[in-house]
Amino acid sequence: MPLHAALVLHRTFTDGAVTHLLRAGVATVEECQEWDVAVAQFWEGELGVTFSAAQRAQRFLPLDSGGFGFQSASWRRPAALLGSWELCLRAVALAAGFPSAASLRDSCSQIARSIAEAESCLAGAGVQYAFDWAARFGEARGKQQGEIAAELHEAVLGSLRASLPEDARVDLDSAGGGGGLFLLAPMHSRHWMCDEHLSTALRRRLLFPHPAHDPACILGPSSHCKHRRANGTFCDEALDARGHHAGYCSCGGGSVHGHDAIVRWLAAWLREWSGHPVATEQYVPQWDRLGADGEVSERARLDVAFVDSEGRRAYADVAVTSAYSADPAVVSRRAREPGTAAKDMVGRKRDRYKPEAYPAAGLVPFVVESLGRISPEARALIRSVAPHDPSVRSSVIRAALQDLSVLVQTRLAEQLLSAEAGRKRGT
């Protein structure tokens, strides 16, 4: 079975199989821990790795937080039980003939203990929550499992980020913000990724060293970059374990091919949903750079020309930027605020193509970070062009963002894989 198919099936099963047991409070702490270990062991086997405590936690974080989006039974247990009682305490009390919340609580000690235990579990994770018995007897409150779980995820994410060195924190943040949509069930056939690309992207997302190295290979990971220059020679720069150099190396053209794939997709998507002609690789004289002699020193060539939602001529310039930096001060700044690398690149694009030089045209710096985070500007363009018909709008937007996520992860995997030596396996 392809790895991507296994991912979809495994997510579908593990997310739903124990939900009602958790809501009913019949799954013990130990059983939930065993469930989580079994889920982890499956992916350790598929990826050929062993998870650290931090990677086990990251795997259960939401996609937008840099995780896999899998549901932890241990984390869900208190949220599911409390969310269930938030919704059904009043109905249970009335059906059983209890005249008040206090009478139910005092008569059903097992229920009271399970709620108190769930409160204590949340408090131990840093989530302040108190079940209001009287209020829930007066009025049921739905949708609370999700809200409680979101608070728990935020607390776990805060603890995880605090435990990581700054460069790893930057990578974790760069993988969030829409960067994990490739992990959801594919909406179209183009969203399926081959085993090599997907396994590499997953190991890179979890911050494993040498993510492109196949554990089944005879040789160990390459120590120097195997991207080839146009003259056939290797780049030969030393490879860092995290894959920062490999992911952004300009030798061999892989970085350009990945960028161009996004440009082609964006142009086709804008053409389909805007209903207007779209052109690529357009020269825009208004944004040319002039030398001291008044002559053009650098022509302005932008990736996509289109008609925006306001009916004016607009240009999108695509950039895939790395959140990593060799400057410790830059790393520290980016570790404090997710999305800073994309924000920096957006600023550079706007500084290069100043609005006052061409006020009649719009500019969209269509920026994504190399580990997947999608800039607000890129999201805004997709939302502005997507159809307003509510019956299709959300699915069109989600498909577009998943398209983009798959393209970015495929580019990343290709960069990492091609920096390695051959992948001859042992027998």
VENDAFEN-V471628 format. One record per residue. N is the residue number from 1. RES is the residue in three letters. SS is DSSP state (alpha for helix, beta for strand, coil for the rest). OMEGA is omega in radians with two decimals (999 if undefined). BURIAL is 1 if it has 24 or more other ideal C-beta (glycine too) atoms within 12 Angstrom, else 0. Layout:
BEGIN
N&RES&SS&OMEGA&BURIAL + N&RES&SS&OMEGA&BURIAL
END
This chain:
BEGIN
1&MET&coil&3.08&0 + 2&PRO&coil&-3.10&0 + 3&LEU&alpha&-3.12&1 + 4&HIS&alpha&3.08&1 + 5&ALA&alpha&3.09&0 + 6&ALA&alpha&3.12&0 + 7&LEU&alpha&-3.12&1 + 8&VAL&alpha&-3.12&1 + 9&LEU&alpha&-3.11&0 + 10&HIS&alpha&3.11&1 + 11&ARG&alpha&-3.11&1 + 12&THR&alpha&-3.11&0 + 13&PHE&alpha&-3.02&0 + 14&THR&alpha&3.14&1 + 15&ASP&alpha&-3.04&1 + 16&GLY&alpha&-2.96&0 + 17&ALA&coil&-3.04&0 + 18&VAL&coil&-3.02&1 + 19&THR&alpha&-3.05&1 + 20&HIS&alpha&3.04&0 + 21&LEU&alpha&3.12&0 + 22&LEU&alpha&3.13&1 + 23&ARG&alpha&3.14&1 + 24&ALA&alpha&3.11&0 + 25&GLY&coil&-3.09&1 + 26&VAL&coil&3.11&0 + 27&ALA&coil&-3.10&1 + 28&THR&coil&3.08&0 + 29&VAL&alpha&-3.11&0 + 30&GLU&alpha&3.13&0 + 31&GLU&alpha&3.10&0 + 32&CYS&alpha&3.10&1 + 33&GLN&alpha&3.10&0 + 34&GLU&alpha&3.12&0 + 35&TRP&alpha&-3.12&1 + 36&ASP&alpha&3.11&1 + 37&VAL&alpha&-3.13&0 + 38&ALA&alpha&3.10&0 + 39&VAL&alpha&-3.14&1 + 40&ALA&alpha&-3.09&1 + 41&GLN&alpha&3.11&0 + 42&PHE&alpha&-3.09&1 + 43&TRP&alpha&3.00&1 + 44&GLU&alpha&3.12&0 + 45&GLY&alpha&-3.12&0 + 46&GLU&alpha&-3.07&1 + 47&LEU&alpha&3.14&1 + 48&GLY&coil&-3.07&0 + 49&VAL&coil&2.99&1 + 50&THR&coil&-3.08&0 + 51&PHE&coil&2.93&1 + 52&SER&coil&3.10&0 + 53&ALA&alpha&3.14&0 + 54&ALA&alpha&-3.14&1 + 55&GLN&alpha&3.05&1 + 56&ARG&alpha&3.12&1 + 57&ALA&alpha&-3.11&1 + 58&GLN&alpha&-3.09&1 + 59&ARG&alpha&-3.11&1 + 60&PHE&coil&3.08&1 + 61&LEU&coil&3.08&1 + 62&PRO&coil&-3.14&1 + 63&LEU&alpha&-3.11&1 + 64&ASP&alpha&3.07&1 + 65&SER&alpha&3.13&1 + 66&GLY&coil&-3.13&1 + 67&GLY&coil&3.08&1 + 68&PHE&coil&-3.11&1 + 69&GLY&coil&3.04&1 + 70&PHE&coil&-3.12&1 + 71&GLN&coil&3.05&1 + 72&SER&coil&3.10&1 + 73&ALA&alpha&-3.14&1 + 74&SER&alpha&3.13&1 + 75&TRP&alpha&-3.09&1 + 76&ARG&alpha&-3.01&1 + 77&ARG&alpha&-3.13&1 + 78&PRO&alpha&-3.12&1 + 79&ALA&alpha&-3.13&1 + 80&ALA&alpha&-3.12&1 + 81&LEU&alpha&-3.13&1 + 82&LEU&alpha&3.09&1 + 83&GLY&alpha&3.11&1 + 84&SER&alpha&-3.14&1 + 85&TRP&alpha&3.03&1 + 86&GLU&alpha&-3.08&1 + 87&LEU&alpha&-2.92&0 + 88&CYS&alpha&-3.10&1 + 89&LEU&alpha&-3.12&1 + 90&ARG&alpha&-3.12&1 + 91&ALA&alpha&3.13&0 + 92&VAL&alpha&-3.12&1 + 93&ALA&alpha&-3.12&1 + 94&LEU&alpha&-3.14&0 + 95&ALA&alpha&-3.13&0 + 96&ALA&alpha&3.07&0 + 97&GLY&coil&3.10&0 + 98&PHE&coil&-3.07&0 + 99&PRO&coil&-3.10&0 + 100&SER&coil&3.07&0 + 101&ALA&alpha&-3.11&1 + 102&ALA&alpha&-3.13&0 + 103&SER&alpha&3.07&0 + 104&LEU&alpha&-3.10&1 + 105&ARG&alpha&-3.07&1 + 106&ASP&alpha&-3.10&0 + 107&SER&alpha&-3.07&0 + 108&CYS&coil&-3.02&0 + 109&SER&alpha&-3.13&0 + 110&GLN&alpha&3.10&0 + 111&ILE&alpha&-3.14&1 + 112&ALA&alpha&3.14&0 + 113&ARG&alpha&-3.11&0 + 114&SER&alpha&3.11&1 + 115&ILE&alpha&3.12&1 + 116&ALA&alpha&3.13&1 + 117&GLU&alpha&3.12&0 + 118&ALA&alpha&3.08&1 + 119&GLU&alpha&-3.13&1 + 120&SER&alpha&3.12&0 + 121&CYS&alpha&3.12&1 + 122&LEU&alpha&3.14&1 + 123&ALA&alpha&3.12&0 + 124&GLY&alpha&3.12&0 + 125&ALA&coil&3.12&1 + 126&GLY&coil&3.14&0 + 127&VAL&coil&3.12&1 + 128&GLN&coil&-3.11&0 + 129&TYR&coil&3.06&1 + 130&ALA&coil&3.12&0 + 131&PHE&coil&-3.11&1 + 132&ASP&coil&-3.06&0 + 133&TRP&alpha&-3.08&1 + 134&ALA&alpha&-3.14&0 + 135&ALA&alpha&-3.12&0 + 136&ARG&alpha&3.00&1 + 137&PHE&alpha&-3.14&1 + 138&GLY&alpha&-3.09&0 + 139&GLU&coil&3.09&0 + 140&ALA&coil&3.12&0 + 141&ARG&coil&-3.10&0 + 142&GLY&coil&3.06&0 + 143&LYS&coil&-3.07&0 + 144&GLN&alpha&3.11&1 + 145&GLN&alpha&-3.14&1 + 146&GLY&alpha&-3.12&0 + 147&GLU&alpha&3.12&0 + 148&ILE&alpha&3.14&1 + 149&ALA&alpha&3.13&1 + 150&ALA&alpha&3.09&1 + 151&GLU&alpha&3.12&1 + 152&LEU&alpha&3.11&1 + 153&HIS&alpha&3.12&1 + 154&GLU&alpha&3.13&1 + 155&ALA&alpha&3.14&1 + 156&VAL&alpha&3.12&1 + 157&LEU&alpha&3.11&1 + 158&GLY&alpha&3.12&0 + 159&SER&alpha&3.14&0 + 160&LEU&alpha&-3.12&1 + 161&ARG&alpha&3.13&1 + 162&ALA&alpha&-3.10&0 + 163&SER&alpha&-3.06&0 + 164&LEU&coil&2.98&1 + 165&PRO&coil&-3.01&0 + 166&GLU&alpha&-3.10&1 + 167&ASP&alpha&3.09&1 + 168&ALA&alpha&3.09&1 + 169&ARG&alpha&3.10&1 + 170&VAL&alpha&3.13&1 + 171&ASP&alpha&3.12&1 + 172&LEU&alpha&-3.13&1 + 173&ASP&alpha&-3.10&1 + 174&SER&alpha&3.11&1 + 175&ALA&coil&-3.13&1 + 176&GLY&coil&3.05&1 + 177&GLY&coil&-3.12&1 + 178&GLY&coil&-3.10&1 + 179&GLY&coil&-3.10&1 + 180&GLY&coil&-3.08&1 + 181&LEU&alpha&3.06&1 + 182&PHE&alpha&-3.12&1 + 183&LEU&alpha&3.12&1 + 184&LEU&coil&3.11&1 + 185&ALA&coil&-3.10&0 + 186&PRO&coil&3.08&1 + 187&MET&coil&-3.13&0 + 188&HIS&coil&-3.12&0 + 189&SER&alpha&-3.14&0 + 190&ARG&alpha&-3.12&0 + 191&HIS&alpha&3.12&1 + 192&TRP&coil&3.11&1 + 193&MET&coil&3.11&1 + 194&CYS&coil&-3.07&0 + 195&ASP&alpha&-3.06&1 + 196&GLU&alpha&3.13&1 + 197&HIS&alpha&-3.06&1 + 198&LEU&alpha&-3.11&1 + 199&SER&alpha&3.10&1 + 200&THR&alpha&3.13&1 + 201&ALA&alpha&3.14&1 + 202&LEU&alpha&3.13&1 + 203&ARG&alpha&3.11&1 + 204&ARG&alpha&-3.14&1 + 205&ARG&alpha&-3.13&1 + 206&LEU&coil&3.03&1 + 207&LEU&coil&3.09&1 + 208&PHE&coil&3.05&1 + 209&PRO&coil&3.11&0 + 210&HIS&coil&-3.02&1 + 211&PRO&coil&-3.12&1 + 212&ALA&coil&-3.12&1 + 213&HIS&coil&3.10&1 + 214&ASP&coil&-3.12&1 + 215&PRO&coil&-3.13&1 + 216&ALA&coil&-3.12&0 + 217&CYS&beta&3.13&0 + 218&ILE&coil&-3.09&0 + 219&LEU&coil&3.06&0 + 220&GLY&coil&-3.14&0 + 221&PRO&coil&3.14&1 + 222&SER&coil&3.09&1 + 223&SER&coil&-3.12&0 + 224&HIS&beta&-3.01&0 + 225&CYS&coil&-3.13&1 + 226&LYS&coil&2.99&1 + 227&HIS&coil&-3.08&1 + 228&ARG&beta&3.01&0 + 229&ARG&coil&-3.14&0 + 230&ALA&coil&-3.14&0 + 231&ASN&coil&3.07&0 + 232&GLY&coil&3.13&0 + 233&THR&coil&3.12&0 + 234&PHE&beta&2.98&0 + 235&CYS&coil&3.03&1 + 236&ASP&coil&3.00&0 + 237&GLU&coil&3.09&0 + 238&ALA&beta&3.13&0 + 239&LEU&coil&2.99&1 + 240&ASP&coil&-3.03&1 + 241&ALA&coil&-3.07&1 + 242&ARG&coil&3.12&1 + 243&GLY&coil&-3.14&1 + 244&HIS&alpha&3.13&1 + 245&HIS&alpha&-3.08&1 + 246&ALA&alpha&-3.08&1 + 247&GLY&alpha&-3.06&1 + 248&TYR&alpha&-3.14&1 + 249&CYS&coil&-3.09&1 + 250&SER&coil&-3.14&1 + 251&CYS&alpha&3.04&1 + 252&GLY&alpha&3.07&1 + 253&GLY&alpha&-3.12&0 + 254&GLY&alpha&3.13&1 + 255&SER&alpha&3.13&1 + 256&VAL&alpha&3.12&0 + 257&HIS&alpha&3.12&0 + 258&GLY&alpha&3.09&1 + 259&HIS&alpha&-3.09&1 + 260&ASP&alpha&3.09&0 + 261&ALA&alpha&3.10&1 + 262&ILE&alpha&3.11&1 + 263&VAL&alpha&-3.13&1 + 264&ARG&alpha&3.13&0 + 265&TRP&alpha&-3.10&1 + 266&LEU&alpha&3.13&1 + 267&ALA&alpha&-3.14&1 + 268&ALA&alpha&-3.13&0 + 269&TRP&alpha&3.12&1 + 270&LEU&alpha&3.12&1 + 271&ARG&alpha&-3.10&0 + 272&GLU&alpha&-2.96&0 + 273&TRP&alpha&3.08&1 + 274&SER&alpha&-3.11&1 + 275&GLY&coil&-3.13&0 + 276&HIS&coil&3.06&0 + 277&PRO&coil&3.13&0 + 278&VAL&coil&3.11&1 + 279&ALA&beta&3.11&0 + 280&THR&beta&3.08&1 + 281&GLU&beta&-3.07&0 + 282&GLN&beta&3.03&1 + 283&TYR&beta&-3.11&0 + 284&VAL&coil&-3.04&1 + 285&PRO&alpha&-3.12&0 + 286&GLN&alpha&-3.11&1 + 287&TRP&alpha&3.05&1 + 288&ASP&coil&3.03&0 + 289&ARG&beta&-3.13&0 + 290&LEU&beta&3.07&0 + 291&GLY&coil&-3.13&0 + 292&ALA&coil&-3.13&0 + 293&ASP&coil&3.13&0 + 294&GLY&coil&3.10&0 + 295&GLU&coil&3.13&0 + 296&VAL&beta&3.11&0 + 297&SER&beta&3.11&0 + 298&GLU&beta&3.12&0 + 299&ARG&coil&3.12&0 + 300&ALA&coil&3.10&1 + 301&ARG&beta&-3.09&1 + 302&LEU&beta&-2.94&1 + 303&ASP&beta&-3.02&1 + 304&VAL&beta&3.02&1 + 305&ALA&beta&-3.05&1 + 306&PHE&beta&3.05&1 + 307&VAL&beta&-3.05&1 + 308&ASP&coil&-3.04&1 + 309&SER&coil&3.10&0 + 310&GLU&coil&3.09&0 + 311&GLY&coil&-3.14&0 + 312&ARG&coil&3.07&0 + 313&ARG&beta&-3.13&1 + 314&ALA&beta&-3.11&1 + 315&TYR&beta&3.03&1 + 316&ALA&beta&3.09&1 + 317&ASP&beta&-3.03&1 + 318&VAL&beta&3.04&1 + 319&ALA&beta&2.98&1 + 320&VAL&beta&-3.03&1 + 321&THR&beta&3.13&1 + 322&SER&coil&3.08&1 + 323&ALA&coil&-3.14&1 + 324&TYR&coil&3.03&1 + 325&SER&coil&3.05&1 + 326&ALA&coil&3.14&0 + 327&ASP&coil&-3.11&0 + 328&PRO&alpha&-3.14&0 + 329&ALA&alpha&3.11&0 + 330&VAL&alpha&3.11&0 + 331&VAL&alpha&3.14&1 + 332&SER&alpha&-3.14&0 + 333&ARG&alpha&-3.13&0 + 334&ARG&alpha&3.10&1 + 335&ALA&alpha&-3.13&1 + 336&ARG&alpha&-3.04&0 + 337&GLU&coil&3.10&0 + 338&PRO&coil&3.10&1 + 339&GLY&coil&-3.10&1 + 340&THR&alpha&-3.14&1 + 341&ALA&alpha&3.10&1 + 342&ALA&alpha&3.12&1 + 343&LYS&alpha&3.11&1 + 344&ASP&alpha&-3.13&1 + 345&MET&alpha&3.07&1 + 346&VAL&alpha&3.12&1 + 347&GLY&alpha&3.12&0 + 348&ARG&alpha&3.11&0 + 349&LYS&alpha&-3.12&1 + 350&ARG&alpha&3.10&1 + 351&ASP&alpha&3.12&0 + 352&ARG&alpha&-3.10&1 + 353&TYR&coil&-3.01&1 + 354&LYS&coil&-3.12&0 + 355&PRO&alpha&-3.12&0 + 356&GLU&alpha&3.11&0 + 357&ALA&alpha&3.14&0 + 358&TYR&coil&-3.03&0 + 359&PRO&coil&-3.11&0 + 360&ALA&coil&-3.07&0 + 361&ALA&coil&3.05&1 + 362&GLY&beta&3.11&1 + 363&LEU&beta&3.05&1 + 364&VAL&beta&2.98&1 + 365&PRO&beta&-3.05&1 + 366&PHE&beta&-2.95&1 + 367&VAL&beta&2.95&1 + 368&VAL&beta&3.05&1 + 369&GLU&beta&-2.97&1 + 370&SER&coil&3.06&1 + 371&LEU&coil&2.96&1 + 372&GLY&coil&-3.08&1 + 373&ARG&coil&-3.10&1 + 374&ILE&beta&-3.10&1 + 375&SER&coil&3.07&1 + 376&PRO&alpha&-3.13&0 + 377&GLU&alpha&3.10&1 + 378&ALA&alpha&3.10&1 + 379&ARG&alpha&-3.08&1 + 380&ALA&alpha&3.11&0 + 381&LEU&alpha&-3.14&1 + 382&ILE&alpha&-3.12&1 + 383&ARG&alpha&-3.09&0 + 384&SER&alpha&-3.09&1 + 385&VAL&alpha&-3.12&1 + 386&ALA&coil&-3.12&1 + 387&PRO&coil&-3.13&0 + 388&HIS&coil&3.11&0 + 389&ASP&coil&-3.06&0 + 390&PRO&coil&-3.12&0 + 391&SER&coil&-3.12&0 + 392&VAL&coil&-2.99&0 + 393&ARG&alpha&-3.06&0 + 394&SER&alpha&-3.12&0 + 395&SER&alpha&3.10&0 + 396&VAL&alpha&3.14&1 + 397&ILE&alpha&-3.12&1 + 398&ARG&alpha&3.13&1 + 399&ALA&alpha&3.13&1 + 400&ALA&alpha&-3.14&1 + 401&LEU&alpha&3.08&1 + 402&GLN&alpha&3.01&1 + 403&ASP&alpha&-3.08&1 + 404&LEU&alpha&3.14&1 + 405&SER&alpha&3.14&1 + 406&VAL&alpha&3.12&1 + 407&LEU&alpha&-3.13&1 + 408&VAL&alpha&-3.13&1 + 409&GLN&alpha&3.08&1 + 410&THR&alpha&3.07&1 + 411&ARG&alpha&-3.12&1 + 412&LEU&alpha&-3.12&1 + 413&ALA&alpha&3.11&1 + 414&GLU&alpha&3.12&1 + 415&GLN&alpha&-3.10&1 + 416&LEU&alpha&-3.10&1 + 417&LEU&alpha&-3.08&1 + 418&SER&alpha&3.07&1 + 419&ALA&coil&3.12&1 + 420&GLU&coil&3.00&1 + 421&ALA&coil&-3.13&1 + 422&GLY&coil&-3.06&0 + 423&ARG&coil&3.12&0 + 424&LYS&coil&-3.08&0 + 425&ARG&beta&3.03&0 + 426&GLY&coil&-3.11&0 + 427&THR&coil&999&0
END
